[in-house]
Structures are given as C-alpha cells and as structure tokens.
Amino acid sequence: MDEERRASLKQLEDCLEHQFTEIKWLDQALTHKSFIYETNHPEKGANEVLEFLGDSVLNLAVSTLLFQKFPDAQEGTLSMMRSQLVRRSFLASLSKQLQLEGYLLLGKSQQSHGGPGKSTILGNTYEAVIGAIFMDSGFNRALEIVQAHLEPYLQTKMPSGLFNDYKSLLQIHSQQSHGLSPQYQVTNESGPDHDKRFQASVMIGDEVKGIGWGKSKKEAEQEAAKEAMKNFETLSTKSETNSNVGSTNDPNE
C-alpha cells in the first residue's frame, strides 16, 4: 500500500470513528474484485471474503441491538426489522453517508458502468467494512460501530416508518409457522372511478387470516396483512397466558 492510499484511508478512519490496528483490513474491504482483475497488484486481496464475513457479523450485531431495544417484541417482528436493516439498499445508503464510494478501488469496467453508485456494490462494501473491523478488533467493537450507524433508526419505542411493511412481516411469519406463503385476493371494489375503495383478503392455506380496505389494491393488501399479524399476536398472547395459568411454581420442574 502506497503512502497516498494509506493517508486516504486514515481520513476514512475518522469518519468511521475506528482506528485500525492493521489498516490492511480496511484497504481490502475497499478493493473490488474488478480492480484486482484489471491491475497488477498481486499483493492485494479483493473484498469478497470480508463481505461474506461482514454479512454474518452484521446480522448478529443487528439481532443483538434489536433484542436489547425491543425485548418484548415477537420473533417475527424482530425478524422483519432485521431484514429491513440489513437489506442491500439500506446498507448502500449507509455507505453513501460514510462516503465509502470515494475510497473504493474499482476496475475501469465497473467505473464506466456506474459501479461506484450501484446499490449492490455499495451494500457489499459496507458489509466488507464491518468484516474488516471484526478482523481488526473483534465482535464487540464491530457491534459498537454498527450501533453508532443505526442509532438514528432505533430511537422509537415501537418500530415505525422503516418497519411498516406488513406484507413482508406476514411472509416471514407464515413461512416460519406454516411453511407457506400468504395469498392475496381483491374481493370487493366500491366508489366512483376517481375515489375507488378496494377490499382484499389474505389466506394462508385455505383459511382467511385477514381482511383490509384501502384506496389502492396494494394498500388493501397491506391492511389485510396488518390485521392477520394482529390476529397472530393475539393468539400468541392468549396461548402464553393459558400456559402460565396451567404451570406450577415447582422449581424442580
């Protein structure tokens, strides 16, 4: 690594709020495979392995933070929140906030095809940087960095905004609980053309789990999924209550 590159990465350390013991990890995290293929730098490694590692570290870190922030949330809700926070487009937005594209080494082929702005590349780069921090300083430090980056999105008492996709939440719950995907059907339309109202139902297997109304078919489906999730959570709460009533206080059980 030449001194110009090292000095550049030192600037990025300030933005990341992490000083690397071995800055080679950060250099690798910001080196795309296209750069290796198109240049004569046999000493460099591409960021694919760090991306693979960072993906696992990030999932564990986000799971830890969500569990700490929302200890009473249902498993399905936590899964939904995690999926939103680790999705590629969201990670790409974090990369842009940190200006990682300005430090990313890309081959000319990727540069000419808009590589620095691609969500996939930027999202993968963020994962690789988290993997680099893990390799440099361990999981606890990686967790601190992820927490700092996600803090603005974990301020509410209950998830909102980022976590309001009930169809995705129902999809996760349905696959986990039934091994099936929900099926939606528009069952009614009312009102004049300029002010239509749609009714949709959602089925899991052959049973209707929720019904919703909306100004569009998509909105009606979201409302149906929302009702279905409320019904599932009500059943889960009743089941837990009945289980507690039937239990004993014998510490040997």
N, C-alpha and C positions, 0 to 999 in steps of 0.2 A: 504494500500500500504506500503510495507516494505521500509526501507531506501535504500537498494541496487537498487530497482526498481526506486525510486524517483531520486537517483543520476544519474542513467542511462538516465532517461527522461530529466534531467537537461542538459545533454550533447546534446541531440537531440534538445532542445530549441535553443542552439547556432547555430545549423545547419539550423534550420527553421527561425532563426532571429526573433523569437517571444517568449517573456517571458509570460508564462501563469499566470494569477491571480489565477486560480484554476487548478492545474495540473491534477486533476482527469479527466478532459475532454480529455487530451492527452492520459492518461492511457487507457481510454475507447476506444478511436479511434484506439488504437493499440492492442486491445483484440478481437481476433476472436472467433466466437461462439463455435468453436470446443474446445477451451481451457476451456470455461465455462462448457460445457457438460462433459468433462473428468476430471475436477479437482474440488475440494471442495472449491470454492471461491464464496459463495452466495452474498458477498458484491460487487462483480464486475459486470459490465454490458458489454454486447457484443457491437461491433461497428456498428451493422446493422442500428440502428436508426440514428446515426451520419452520416453514409454513405448516407442514404436517404436524410437527411437534406443537407449534403455537396454537393450532386448532384445538388440540386436546387440552392444553393449558388454559386456553380462553374459555372453553366450555366448563371446566372445573371451577375457574375463577368466577364466572358469571353465576353458576349454580350456587356457589358459596355466598356471594353477595345477595342474591335474591332470597335465599333461605334466611339469611340474617335480617334482611329488610322486611320480609313478609312471612314471618314464622307460622302464621295461621292460614296461609293460602293453601288451596287444594293443589295436589300434584300436577293436575292438568293445567291449572293456571300458571304455575311456575314454569312448566314446560313451554307453554305458549310465550311467556315473557322472555325466556331464554332464547327461544327460536327467533324472536324479533331482534334481540340484541346481538346475535351472532350471525344474522343474515348478511350476505355479501354486500348488499347495497348500503347497509348501515355501517359496516366496517369500512367501506370505501369513503363514507362521509367522515369518519374519524381520521382516516388517512389524509383527507383534504384539510381538515382542521389542523393537523400536525405538519402539513405541507411536506409529506413524505415523498410526493412525486418529484420534488425538486432535488432529491438526493438519490433517486432510483436510477441505477445503471441499466439501460435498455439497449438492445441491438438496434441498428438503423431500421430494420424491417418493422419492428414494433413501433418505433418512433414515428415512422411515416404513416402508420395506420392508426394513429391516435392512442398508442399504448399507455402513455402517462395518464390519460383521462379515463381509461376503461375501468368500470366498477370491479370487474373480476380481478384485474391486476392489482388495483389499489386495495381491495379487500384482502387478497392473498398476502400483500406486502405488510399490512397491519398484523396479520397472524404471524408472519415471519419475524416481525419486530418483537412481538410478545414471546415467541420462541427463543429469540436471541437473549432477551432479558432473563428468561428462565435459565438458559445455559450459563449465563454470566453470573447470576446472583440467586438462583433458586426460586421456588414457587411463591414463598411469602412476599418477596419483592415484586414478582410479576403480578400478584394479587393486588398489591398496593397501587401499582401503575394502572391496572385495569379499573380499579375503584376510582382513581382520580379522573380517568377519562369518562367513566359512566355516571359519575356523581350527579350531573345535571339531569339525567334521565331517571333517577331513583329518588326524587325528592318528595313525591306524593305519598300519602298514607295508603292509598289504594291505587293500583295501576290504572292509568287512563291515557288517552291520546295514542301513545305508541302501542298500547296493548288492547285495542278495542276491536280487533278482527275476530269476531265470534265464530265465523265460519272456520277459520284456521284452528281456533281453540277446540271447536267441536270435532274437527277432523282428527286432531291428536287424541282427544278423549275417546272417540269412537273406535279408533284403531287399537288403542291400549285396552279398552274394556270389552270390545266385541269383535275385533279383528275385521271390521267392516268400515267402509266409507259412507258418510251420510249421503242421501239422495234428496234433491230438492225438486219441488214441483210448484208452478204457479197455478193456484186453484181458483182464483177469482180476480176480476177486474171491475172497477166501478168508477163513475165520474166521467165528465166530458174529456175530450181529447187533450185539452190544454191543462187539465188538472186530474190526471189519472191517479187512481189508487190501486195497488196490487196486493193480493194476498198470496203468501207462499207457505208451504208446509215442508217440513224436513222429516225424513224417515230413516230409521236405522233398522235394517232388515225389513220386516213387514209391519213395523209399528211406527205411527206418527209420534214424534218426540217434541215437536214444537210448531207453532203457527205464528206468523207475523205479518204485519201490514207495512207498506212503505210507498213512497212516491215513485219508486222505480222497482224493477224486479230484483235488482241486487240489494236494495235497501230492505225489501221484504224478506229476502233470504237471510240477511244478517239478523233481522229481528226474530225470525224463526229459530235461528241458531242460538241467539241470546236466550230465548225462552227455554230451549232444550237444555242449555247449560244450567240455567236456574233450577230446572226440574231435577237435573242430575245432582246438583249440590244439595237440594232439599232432601232428596232420598238418602244421600250420603250422611247428612246430619242426623236424620231420623235413625239410620242404621247404627251410627255411633252411639246415640242416646240409648237405644234399646240394648246394645251390647254392654254399655256401662251399668244399666239397671240390673242386668242379669248376672253381673260379675260379683265376686266376693272380695273381701279385703284380706284374704289369707295371703301373707307374704311368701308362703312356700309354693304358691301356685305358679 
